[in-house]
Amino acid sequence: MSVVTGALGSLAPKLAKLLHDEYKLQKGVKKQVESLSRELDSIYAFLHKVSDVPWDQLDEQVKLWAREVREASYDMEDVIDTFLVRVDGGKNNSDSGSLKLAMTKLGELFGKAKARRDIAAKIKEITKRLEEVANNRQKYKLDEIMCKPVAATSTIDPRLKAMYKEVTQLIGVNKSREELMSMLNQSQQDHDASNKKMKMVSVVGVGGLGKTTLAKAVYDKLNSQYDCGAFVSIGRDHDLVKVFKDILFHLDSENHKDIHNTERGVELLIHQLREFVKKKRYFIVIDDVWEVRTWEAIDLALVENNRGSKVITTTRNVDVAKASGEVYKLKQLSYDESMKLFYTRLSRADRKFLDNHPDDISEKILKKCAGIPLAIITMASLLAGKPECEWSMVYNSIGFHTTDNREAEDTMTILSFSYYDLPPHLRTCLLYLSTYPEDYFIEKDSLIWKWIAEGFIDGKQGTRLFELGERYLNDLINRSLIQLVESRWNGRVKWCCVHDMVLDLMRKLSSEENFITILGDSVEGARALSNVRRLAHQNRIAEHVNFEAMVSGMQKVRSYTALMCFIDSRDMFLRFKLLRVLDIVDCSFEKGCYLEHLGDLLHLRYLRIRFSGSSLELPIQLGNLKLLQTLDVQGTLPASIVHLTELVRLCADEKVPDGIGKLVSLEELIITKVCSYKALNFFKELASLRELRVLQFATYDGADERMQGNFVESLSNLQKIQHIDVYGSAWFVDTAMWEAAGFVLPRPLHYLGWQLIRFSKLPSCINPTRLPNLAHLALFVITMDEQDLKLLARLPALCYLYLTTESTVTASNINSSDRSFFQKLRHFATNAMVQFEQANEEDTSVSLHMWNGEDVMPFASRKSNDSRKVLPSGVMPNLEVLDLNVRLRALKDNYSDYCGNIGLEYLPSFRELRVEINRKDVPVAESDAALAALRDACNVHPNHPTFDMHEY
């Protein structure tokens, strides 16, 4: 499904389903269905062509026709789905008596007959409507006038301004310019330019971040040092022939002054360019590259001639950046830089910024802009000339898209390039984010499941829909349109967010296309209430003067989302009989929430209800929702959920009923609490859930041997599982007993959260051969030795390790040439005291000590490294965060000696030191000295890592 094609893509298989004998359609109706299917195929093919053209370049008549087809497709899907639900039935009769069951079946028989008569009439209506649509396509010759005339769409690219700004006008570029020039000059220490490898660096970041500005500043600074240079912007809709001609012209305008008048193809131009640069030291900037294949073509012409040439590319796409050289990720402006730019654009720098007294509204504006220069300039232009007393009103009443300001229009144009570069299915997924309010952390897994429920993800044979959805999300992230939000404490990425500028663009496009309707003081995005398909409440009181009439007029709503709202109607969403998605999070109801008829929403695929501070009693009728895929609720589950055979995701805060093993399609099972008297059966039933990808649960009374035995036995069946998290209360595990019972972990596993399962020793299945994909490991091993630690160190994908042990362990003789010691680890947390130690200057190997504070101290006094120099080491080369325990009392007289000599100098990527410290029974002066030594250890590191301390 896409924004342009609507539900057309899903109609073909549903129409084919209607032709099956089980639905017993009349012969004439079958023929109409077959004819309808053929006509839809023709329309669908044409709409695919329409979706490939940027919306602003389409002829207005084509837009109107496409909207008409899209709305018709939704209506057709509603008709067919309603028929299928009525015939297939939604009632659960398993517990009925024989007489009642017979009466129910008789009623269903008459109901199905009526449904067949209704569908016959509806098919006639649909056929007539489709004929009108097809006639309009011919009448207005839409195939011939798809795009506007070239003159109507030709404009000057607003990004050109960035290329012609003086460096003195730029704010915040100096630091980035120095960093980029430093990257360009790395690994070229000799001064003989004739013996240097070419260096390629790609600048990547979201639109409006200043990539072109930065590249131009570096080019202007360095270009004079080279034999020739070229700065060429190519853009999304480029012509490779023109690109190569532009490069040749800029490299030597005299000899190539007529190059644009020649008739030469790409192959000849590549050859000509290679011949020209093969003996020259050149500096080329290729600005605004959108596709890997575009870069690959350009790269063919760039000769490596060992003369120290330089190439810079700029892109919004991480995949392009990785393909075209070393990656420089451009950062947003700092708060001070943002404030300076903002007031400079307002010509008020001397009055406000230099006094360092920004007011509240300025801070809100800068928070909205999030360090994006283009956003800051745009907001400043919107406020320029207005008295400050009006700033708040302007800020609250407009977005980037709701104004005629030229700067704002340019901002939207620049961002729209990224949107129109997306394939149709990704445009739809991105537009769906307008469902969420500003600054909202979107749970990424829930987002993907909503995409699936909406029909945005087309299944491919052999690929799970969720895995396909992850690819969609990653593609949007790589294109700098969505940002991941990583947990500061454990490195997990559970959320994502959208920059306000991107969100404003999505709201603009969504409103134009009646894709999402935002309900507030007015109805935003709806051309007519009767055509509202997706309704969202965002962080406000969900009420309306004509609320009852408004809801009654919305008979076609298929998606309802309410986030952080106060809702004054207890059953509003139950009136939307065609709902496929119902998502209510952190809302409160004035009169309570009426859920008894929730089971009547037979079209539901996605149901999430999580209220603020309250738990629900869900009705037994929930078992009627036969199409339900996701059930995520804060409340008690009825026993009837075990009949939901389409369920793929189940999340609940309370206990699950017996029979969970019947839900054999489950891919995710997340239960906050498993009661002890239910746990034995729960662990046993897990064995039937062979499709599980995520298993997460908590026990609050531990687990005895029988429960552990059932759990181990079930684990052996879960060969597709990727994520296991067990929390709550501690389990005490005899590792030998588990292994005797056949304990293994599946190869696809990438997340294992077992910090409360206390193993007597390291299980043999936790090893690099068995778990090549394990990226996140939280583990409690009572007894460990050097071999165990080195085994964990060789896990090839491990990025996060939370290791608790009661042992003192040393991994010794780790050499810089040994590339198998925690090579990808970014975050290391432990209950031990840690030190990295080099025995002597002659021996370049390093040892890693983990001390429990009770055994003999494994490390001795040594001279601290005050040179600010990172020493070569093979120990954790990518470690950014070290989280350790310091027991000052155990250190006795060695407080400062240990705290100042942890060995941070062996960690080249280090960014943050976190310390849990126990100062009990230690004199204040000495504990303060120990903390000062820890701070000094951070200060002398060239990365200047932050220091975060907590007492316990």
VEXVO-290803 format. One record per residue (C-alpha): residue in one letter; x, y negated, z. Coordinates in pm, whole numbers, padded with zeros to 5 digits, always signed. Each point is the difference from the previous one (the first is absolute). Example, Ala and Ser with C-alpha at 12.3 -4.5 7.8 and 13.67 -1.06 7.14 Angstrom:
REM residues 2
A+01230+00450+00780S+00137-00344-00066
//
This chain:
REM residues 952
M+00000+00000+00000S+00125-00350-00079V-00127-00355+00034V-00081-00019-00370T-00131+00351-00065G-00199+00028+00322A-00135+00352+00053L+00024+00104-00367G+00297+00228+00067S-00192+00208+00254L-00321+00019-00202A+00121+00252-00259P+00061+00289+00246K-00326-00078+00180L-00199+00005-00320A+00165+00332-00088K-00107+00132+00340L-00362-00091-00077L+00007+00238-00297H+00063+00302+00225D-00288+00248+00017E-00031-00037+00377Y-00153-00348-00043K-00270+00129-00242L-00040-00316-00208Q-00255+00006-00280K+00140+00069-00347G-00074-00351-00129V+00170-00157+00301K+00308+00214-00059K+00029-00134-00354Q-00031-00356+00129V+00276+00069+00253E+00229+00135-00274S-00067-00307-00219L+00056-00228+00297S+00332+00165+00073R+00124-00057-00357E-00096-00368+00005L+00171-00050+00335D+00323+00149-00138S+00002-00262-00277I-00070-00287+00242Y+00260+00128+00247A+00270+00008-00270F-00078-00361-00100L+00001-00118+00362H+00343+00155+00049K+00126-00231-00273V-00173-00292+00172S+00164+00085+00335D+00346-00018-00160V-00050-00369-00087P+00055-00261+00276W-00342-00117+00112D+00077-00367-00067Q+00083+00084-00363L-00327+00181-00075D-00272-00162-00203E-00290-00111+00223Q-00251+00209-00196V+00214+00310+00058K+00012-00076+00373L-00379-00029+00020W-00046+00326-00189A+00256+00182+00219R-00176-00120+00316E-00333+00121-00138V+00146+00344-00074R+00166+00022+00339E-00320-00082+00189A-00192+00249-00214S+00260+00270+00078Y-00047-00051+00373D-00378+00028-00039M+00039+00318-00206E+00226+00156+00261D-00246-00089+00277V-00283+00170-00192I+00198+00317-00067D+00143+00022+00353T-00344-00047+00151F-00137+00283-00212L+00290+00232+00087V-00039-00071+00371R-00375+00063-00012V+00036+00329-00188D+00303+00132+00186G-00161-00095+00332G+00146-00168+00304K-00180+00169+00287N+00170+00248+00226N-00248+00282+00074S+00230+00254+00160D-00159-00034+00342S-00366-00006-00106G-00256+00268+00080S-00129+00226-00280L-00343-00171-00038K+00150-00348+00013L+00267+00107-00245A-00260+00136-00244M-00203-00322+00018T+00315-00205-00052K+00097+00202-00308L-00349-00043-00145G+00025-00377+00048E+00341+00000-00164L-00140+00188-00302F-00263-00268-00064G+00261-00271+00067K+00231+00143-00264A-00278+00014-00257K-00075-00368+00060A+00372-00080-00022R+00018+00164-00345R-00296-00205-00122D+00160-00317+00138I+00336+00068-00163A-00171+00059-00337A-00160-00347+00022K+00326-00159+00117I+00198+00159-00283K-00240-00162-00248E+00055-00339+00166I+00375+00045-00003T-00001+00103-00368K-00199-00310-00092R+00230-00226+00199L+00307+00155-00158E-00144-00048-00347E-00037-00372+00075V+00360-00015+00118A+00125+00175-00316N-00210-00231-00221N+00145-00309+00171R+00351+00127-00069Q-00082+00019-00372K-00206-00319+00000Y+00277-00218+00142K+00283+00187-00182L+00185+00044+00327D+00262+00230-00150E+00114-00291-00219I-00002-00283+00257M+00147+00176+00306C+00264-00268+00069K-00025-00377-00003P+00179-00183-00284V+00371-00046+00074A-00033-00377+00026A-00259+00034+00273T+00229+00204+00223S+00340-00157-00073T+00139-00178+00305I+00343-00086+00135D+00120+00263+00245P-00006-00171+00345R+00309+00199+00101L+00215-00212-00233K+00011-00275+00264A+00218+00218+00223M+00274+00010-00265Y+00041-00374-00021K+00003-00109+00363E+00314-00163+00134V+00169+00191+00283T-00039-00308+00218Q-00378+00043-00027L+00012+00359+00129I-00046+00093+00364G+00123+00327+00144V+00182+00105-00315N+00358-00057+00123K+00016+00304+00227S-00162+00229-00260R+00230-00137-00269E+00310+00078+00209E-00127+00352+00078L-00076+00072-00365M+00339-00131-00115S+00167+00213+00268M-00176+00310-00136L+00109-00087-00352N+00363-00024+00112Q+00011+00315+00215S+00248+00274-00095Q+00199-00245-00213Q+00283-00096+00232D+00278-00025-00255H+00040-00325-00192D+00062+00159-00338A-00331-00062-00176S+00097+00234-00282N-00019+00301+00230K-00338-00038+00168K-00315+00202-00034M-00318-00174-00105K-00229-00076+00298M-00379+00010-00025V-00229-00132+00274S-00379-00014-00008V-00195-00257+00203V-00339+00138+00104G-00297-00157+00179V-00361-00106-00027G-00109-00265-00250G+00064-00353+00124L+00290+00097+00226G+00259-00189-00207K+00180+00277-00188T+00038-00205-00318T+00111-00304+00200L+00266+00201+00180A+00130+00170-00314K+00023-00336-00179A+00187-00155+00294V+00258+00282-00005Y+00025-00014-00379D+00063-00375+00002K+00263+00041+00270L+00199+00281-00167N-00064-00021-00373S+00299-00225-00072Q+00235+00278+00119Y-00101+00228-00290D+00065+00007-00373C-00371-00020-00076G-00331+00017+00178A-00376+00031-00054F-00304-00057+00218V-00306+00158-00163S-00351+00040+00144I-00200+00278-00161G-00329+00037+00191R-00270+00264-00016D-00111-00043-00363H+00343-00005-00159D+00130+00079-00347L+00332+00187+00021V+00111-00140-00336K-00045-00354+00133V+00171+00093+00330F+00317+00118-00176K-00003-00301-00233D-00033-00232+00301I+00295+00168+00174L+00219-00035-00309F-00102-00362-00049H+00081-00096+00361L+00331+00186-00003D+00118-00196-00306S-00249-00251-00139E+00237-00118-00272N+00060+00336-00165H-00356+00118+00059K-00189-00319-00073D-00206+00171-00274I-00048+00331+00183H-00373-00059+00052N-00053-00034-00373T+00149+00339-00080E-00199+00318-00062R+00184+00245+00223G-00133+00290+00203V+00084+00101+00355E+00268+00255-00096L+00193-00248-00215L-00024-00271+00265I+00131+00236+00271H+00296+00086-00223Q+00064-00371-00072L-00013-00087+00370R+00236+00282+00096E+00250-00110-00263F-00019-00360+00123V+00062+00072+00372K+00238+00296-00019K+00311-00218+00042K-00154-00278+00208R-00047-00064+00369Y-00369-00084+00009F-00265-00104+00253I-00359+00086-00094V-00320-00054+00199I-00311+00190-00112D-00285-00165+00185D-00343+00153+00071V+00036+00364-00107W-00321+00199+00041E+00073+00353-00122V+00283+00250+00039R-00011+00085-00371T+00047-00369-00088W+00313-00013+00213E+00128+00326-00147A-00022-00149-00350I+00187-00316+00106D+00260+00203+00187L+00097+00174-00326A+00143-00330-00124L+00208-00081+00310V+00351+00130-00056E+00223+00103+00292N+00336-00145-00106N+00177-00027+00341R+00014-00379-00017G-00202-00074+00313S-00324-00089-00176K-00310-00067+00207V-00369+00075-00060I-00290-00117+00216T-00358+00113-00047T-00307-00126+00184T-00315+00207+00044R-00306+00056+00216N+00031+00377-00038V+00227+00201+00230D+00030+00282-00255V+00132-00247-00259A+00243-00144+00255K+00142+00342+00086A+00041+00085-00367S+00182-00322-00084G+00271-00023+00265E+00067-00055+00366V-00313-00139+00166Y-00015-00341+00170K-00332-00032+00183L-00078-00370+00017K-00128-00104+00343Q-00269-00251+00083L+00100-00342+00128S+00059-00033+00373Y-00245-00203+00208D+00232-00305+00004E+00060+00024-00375S-00374+00036-00061M-00076-00305+00213K+00269-00205-00173L-00129+00095-00345F-00359-00072+00102Y+00069-00350+00132T+00248-00078-00276R-00274+00064-00254L-00223-00232+00201S+00283-00260+00016R-00027+00000+00377A+00316+00184+00101D+00142-00297+00191R-00309-00037+00218K-00112+00352+00092F+00253+00268-00073L+00309-00182+00120D-00175-00081+00327N-00077+00374+00024H-00357-00060+00118P-00222+00180-00250D-00367+00004+00092D-00226+00305+00026I-00149-00028-00348S+00346-00017-00158E+00093+00322+00177K-00319+00167-00122I+00073-00107-00356L+00355+00132+00015K-00122+00328+00150K-00239+00036-00295C+00285-00067-00244A+00229+00257+00171G+00323-00151-00128I-00096+00018-00370P+00129-00324-00160L-00268-00008-00268A-00274+00030+00263I+00154-00276+00214I+00029-00235-00298T-00358+00077-00100M-00141-00067+00346A+00201-00321+00026S-00138-00117-00335L-00355+00071+00119L+00054-00218+00308A+00206-00275-00163G-00169-00340+00028K-00253+00123+00258P+00001-00136+00357E+00116+00253+00257C-00339-00006+00171E-00139+00176-00311W+00268+00268-00023S-00184+00244+00223M-00318-00033-00202V+00189+00052-00326Y+00184+00303+00141N-00322+00164+00123S-00209-00068-00307I+00223+00094-00293G+00226+00272-00127F+00255-00016-00277H-00270+00078-00256T-00283-00231+00107T+00143-00328-00123D+00075-00188-00320N+00350-00093+00123R+00257+00066-00275E+00261+00149+00237A-00261+00242+00131E-00099+00099-00353D+00366+00064-00085T+00033+00216+00312M-00299+00211-00100T+00135+00029-00355I+00339+00123+00118L-00156+00257+00232S-00248+00113-00264F+00289+00118-00217S+00061+00276+00256Y-00367+00094+00006Y-00042+00025-00378D+00318+00205-00029L-00169+00276+00201P-00171+00294-00169P-00381-00016+00041H-00018+00252+00286L+00250-00198+00208R-00183-00328-00064T-00310+00157+00153C+00189+00124+00306L+00162-00341+00052L-00330-00189-00037Y-00146+00223+00272L+00232-00170+00251S-00222-00308-00012T-00221+00205+00232Y+00242-00090+00281P+00047-00338+00173E+00321-00203+00007D+00288+00124+00218Y-00169+00337+00048F+00214+00311+00043I-00161+00259-00226E+00038+00361+00106K+00148+00141-00318D-00135+00356+00031S-00354-00130+00055L+00038-00227-00302I+00098+00294-00222W-00295+00208+00120K-00232-00291-00076W+00143-00024-00351I-00076+00372-00038A-00356-00039+00131E-00062-00291-00240G+00114+00215-00294F+00303-00217-00083I+00237+00297-00009D-00040+00248-00284G+00109+00349+00097K+00267+00183-00194Q+00031+00375+00002G+00248+00115+00262T+00018-00340+00175R-00188-00085+00317L-00201-00320-00020F+00170-00141+00309E+00347+00059-00144L-00112-00176-00318G-00133-00286+00214E+00338-00026+00173R+00162-00039-00341Y-00246-00279-00082L+00082-00176+00327N+00376+00041-00047D-00029-00140-00351L-00174-00312+00133I+00269-00032+00270N+00281+00036-00254R-00162-00277-00205S+00019-00231+00307L-00381-00033+00021I-00044+00184+00330Q+00236-00009+00299L+00057+00289+00237V-00016-00062+00374E+00246+00214+00193S-00045+00073+00368R+00278-00170+00194W+00014+00279+00255N+00009+00319-00199G+00059-00101-00362R-00331+00144-00119V-00178-00170-00287K-00370+00024+00081W-00119-00334-00134C+00030-00234-00294C-00099-00359-00058V-00050-00250-00281H+00147-00346-00027D-00265-00273+00023M+00080-00123-00352V-00055+00345-00147L-00317+00041+00208D-00136-00331-00130L+00060+00114-00357M-00173+00332+00071R-00300-00182+00147K-00021-00226-00304L+00010+00290-00246S-00229+00213+00214S-00257-00278+00019E+00007-00051-00377E-00063+00369-00061N-00258+00066+00274F+00238+00257+00144I-00008-00091+00371T-00259-00223+00165I+00114-00168+00322L-00288-00078+00234G+00033-00305+00223D-00165-00335+00015S-00072+00059-00367V+00020+00301-00226E+00335-00025-00179G+00052+00190-00321A-00354+00104-00086R-00170-00119-00318A-00327+00141+00133L-00089+00186+00320S-00148+00286-00201N+00339+00066-00161V+00211+00006+00317R+00199+00326-00005R+00258-00047+00275L-00070-00209+00308A+00254-00119+00258H-00025-00179+00334Q+00328-00149+00112N+00075-00121+00350R-00316-00199+00049I-00358+00016+00123A-00193+00212-00245E-00326-00191-00007H-00195-00200-00255V-00297-00234+00001N-00187+00229-00241F+00176+00313+00115E-00289+00243-00030A-00091-00118-00350M+00364+00001-00105V+00064+00359+00112S-00327+00113-00156G+00118-00144-00330M+00324+00199+00004Q-00125+00339-00112K+00315+00096-00194V+00265-00039+00271R+00237+00298-00018S+00267-00125+00243Y-00041-00188+00329T+00299-00114+00208A-00016-00197+00325L+00323-00093+00178M+00019-00180+00336C-00359-00124-00023F-00297-00068+00221I-00304+00158-00165D-00348-00107+00107S-00186+00283-00176R+00015+00348+00150D-00081+00191-00317M+00088-00229-00291F+00237+00240-00173L-00253+00285+00021R-00212-00182-00259F+00263+00045-00272K-00116+00339-00128L+00269+00023-00271L+00294-00053+00236R+00315+00195-00081V+00228-00185+00241L-00095-00119+00349D+00288-00154+00195I-00071-00180+00330V+00307-00084+00212D+00034-00209+00318C-00356-00132-00024S-00258-00061+00271F-00379+00024-00034E-00231-00238+00184K-00275+00261+00038G+00205+00315-00012C+00057+00218-00304Y-00279+00221-00129L+00146+00313-00159E-00286+00251+00008H-00062-00030-00375L+00369+00005-00094G-00063+00345-00145D-00229-00154-00266L+00295-00163-00179L+00049+00306-00218H+00243-00168-00242L+00260-00074+00271R+00356+00106-00077Y+00179-00214+00260L-00124-00072+00353R+00206-00190+00257I-00163-00149+00310R+00227-00134+00274F-00156-00256+00233S+00171-00230+00245G+00020+00176+00336S-00289+00241-00050S-00055+00363-00092L-00290+00137-00202E-00224+00303+00020L-00020+00105-00362P-00327+00159-00118I-00033+00364-00099Q-00129-00121-00339L+00362-00081-00085G+00010+00357-00130N-00224-00108-00291L+00281-00201-00162K+00115+00275-00234L+00215-00234-00214L+00191-00147+00296Q+00378+00007-00048T+00124-00222+00287L-00147-00009+00351D+00182-00235+00236V-00197-00078+00314Q+00036-00113+00357G-00250+00226+00168T-00128+00349+00068L-00027+00223-00305P-00316+00208-00046A+00032+00374-00062S-00150-00049-00347I+00323-00148-00141V+00130+00352-00059H-00239+00017-00299L+00174-00292-00178T+00193+00218-00243E+00124-00295-00213L+00168-00162+00302V+00371-00066-00060R+00073-00244+00285L-00130+00025+00358C+00105-00251+00267A-00170-00008+00340D+00073-00116+00353E-00191+00273+00181K+00001+00379-00009V-00091+00184-00317P-00275+00263-00003D+00068+00372-00047G+00008+00110-00362I+00255-00257-00120G+00164+00285-00193K-00294-00007-00245L+00121-00335-00138V+00245+00167-00234S+00038-00308-00225L+00146-00211+00283E+00327-00174-00084E+00017-00226+00305L-00106+00086+00355I+00059-00266+00266I-00153+00061+00343T+00089-00233+00288K-00097+00252+00266V-00024+00379+00004C-00166+00122+00320S+00185+00279+00182Y-00299+00238-00002K-00036-00047-00376A+00371+00001-00087L+00042+00378-00024N-00269+00031-00268F+00108-00325-00170F+00358+00125-00045K-00128+00332-00135E-00234-00162-00254L+00282-00215-00138A+00122+00313-00181S-00293-00029-00245L+00083-00357-00102R+00259+00089-00264E-00039-00329-00191L+00107-00211+00300R+00255-00269-00079V-00031-00199+00326L-00059+00145+00348Q-00007-00232+00298F-00150+00070+00341A+00044-00059+00373T-00033+00236+00295Y-00025-00135+00352D+00045+00324+00194G+00300+00141-00185A-00022+00340-00170D+00040+00341+00162E+00168+00301-00167R-00320+00124-00168M-00072-00343-00147Q+00360-00032-00117G-00019+00345-00156N-00312-00091-00199F+00162-00326-00108V+00319+00171-00121E-00202+00262-00188S-00211-00268-00170L+00306-00203-00098S+00125+00288-00214N-00315-00039-00218L+00033-00375-00051Q+00248+00009-00286K-00111-00332-00152I+00030-00208+00316Q+00216-00312-00013H-00078-00178+00325I-00032+00149+00352D-00041-00217+00310V-00079+00136+00346Y-00027-00238+00294G-00177-00045+00333S+00146+00227+00269A+00319+00206+00003W+00025+00360-00124F+00276+00219+00144V+00122+00233-00271D+00225+00303+00014T+00161-00029-00344A+00086+00372-00008M-00366+00090+00060W-00118-00222-00287E+00260+00145-00236A-00093+00354+00098A-00359-00088-00097G+00119-00104-00347F+00031-00376+00048V+00088-00179-00326L-00054-00351-00134P-00114-00048-00363R+00243-00134-00255P-00210-00307-00106L+00009-00142+00356H+00119-00362+00013Y-00135-00116+00340L+00033+00195+00326G-00104-00177+00321W+00070+00246+00282Q+00155-00221+00268L-00227+00154+00267I+00060+00363-00099R+00299+00091+00218F+00199+00272-00172S+00245+00199+00209K+00244-00015-00294L+00000-00123-00359P-00229+00219-00218S+00196+00166-00278C-00254-00107-00267I+00092-00367+00054N+00292-00001-00239P+00095-00172-00329T-00066+00306-00216R-00350+00059+00134L-00108-00367+00026P+00150-00197-00292N-00281-00260+00005L-00014-00077+00374A+00028-00379+00036H-00144-00065+00349L+00087+00220+00298A-00095-00048+00365L+00133+00291+00205F+00058+00105+00363V+00267+00270+00041I+00101+00079+00357T+00336+00163-00079M+00209-00109-00299D+00359+00043-00115E+00226-00150-00267Q-00113+00249-00264D-00366-00098+00055L+00077-00371-00035K+00200+00054-00318L-00282+00217-00137L-00249-00286+00049A+00255-00238-00156R-00007+00198-00324L-00377-00036-00054P+00025-00165-00344A-00310-00224+00011L-00002-00098+00369C-00064-00376+00047Y-00137-00009+00356L+00112+00209+00299Y-00138-00017+00354L+00206+00256+00191T-00054+00082+00366T+00230+00246+00175E+00119+00085+00349S+00347+00093-00129T+00320-00193-00055V+00103+00049-00364T+00298-00109-00208A+00029+00027-00376S+00373-00037-00064N+00230-00054-00300I-00245-00170-00234N+00197-00134-00299S-00094-00278-00239S+00036+00255-00281D-00259+00224+00171R-00326-00105-00166S-00220+00233+00201F-00038-00175+00336F-00334-00186+00022Q+00057-00156-00342K-00353-00143-00041L-00082-00065+00366R-00129-00353+00056H-00141+00025+00352F+00148+00204+00286A-00173+00009+00342T+00110+00214+00293N-00029+00031+00378A+00379+00036+00023M+00283-00249+00026V+00179-00014-00335Q+00354-00087-00105F+00183+00019-00334E+00370+00052+00062Q+00317+00017-00207A+00267+00202+00180N+00293-00209-00131E+00089-00230-00287E+00185+00275-00188D-00297+00235+00009T-00282-00152-00209S-00260+00251+00123V-00271-00115+00240S-00185+00181+00277L-00361-00054+00105H-00063+00046+00373M-00344+00040+00160W+00025-00004+00383N-00283+00091+00236G+00147-00206+00285E+00044+00304+00225D+00274+00214-00156V+00361-00109-00024M+00025-00315-00211P+00116+00114-00350F+00159-00331-00097A+00290-00193+00146S+00097-00367+00022R+00118-00151-00325K+00091-00334-00148S-00297-00187-00146N-00012-00112-00363D-00012-00380+00001S+00093-00044-00365R-00361-00006-00127K+00115+00258-00251V-00205+00310-00084L+00226+00305+00000P-00040+00276-00260S-00193+00296+00135G-00214+00287-00121V-00233-00038+00301M-00349-00128-00080P+00098-00238-00285N-00358-00123-00045L-00100-00032+00367E-00184-00326+00065V-00155+00058+00345L+00156+00170+00304D-00231+00056+00297L+00175+00145+00305N-00014+00038+00376V+00248-00159+00243R+00014+00126+00358L+00222-00258+00171R+00018+00192+00324A+00149+00302-00179L+00270-00218-00153K+00129-00099+00346D+00298-00232-00058N-00008+00026-00379Y-00300-00227-00071S+00162-00255-00225D+00252+00245-00142Y-00276+00223-00141C-00247-00276-00091G+00261-00196-00193N+00134+00305-00185I-00295+00193-00138G+00175+00009-00338L-00242-00209-00205E+00289-00088-00232Y-00035+00346-00159L-00355-00084-00117P+00025-00215-00317S-00378-00044-00047F-00082-00074+00365R-00280-00252+00066E-00148+00056+00349L+00102+00139+00339R-00278+00103+00239V+00084+00099+00352E-00210+00156+00276I+00202-00091+00309N-00021+00109+00363R+00148-00261+00235K-00115+00169+00319D+00257-00009+00287V+00247-00199-00211P+00119-00344+00117V-00154-00285-00200A+00336-00144-00103E+00119+00331-00140S-00323+00078-00182D+00004-00349-00151A+00358+00060-00113A-00107+00327-00162L-00280-00176-00190A+00241-00272-00107A+00236+00268-00133L-00284+00153-00204R-00085-00341-00147D+00367-00062-00080A+00021+00337-00176C-00283-00121-00227N+00151-00346-00046V+00337+00126-00125H-00162+00226-00260P+00006-00178-00340N-00373+00069-00053H-00084-00177+00330P-00261+00260+00101T-00279-00100+00237F+00001+00125+00359D-00323+00115+00168M+00004+00114+00363H-00270+00162+00218E+00036+00101+00364Y-00149+00312+00153
//
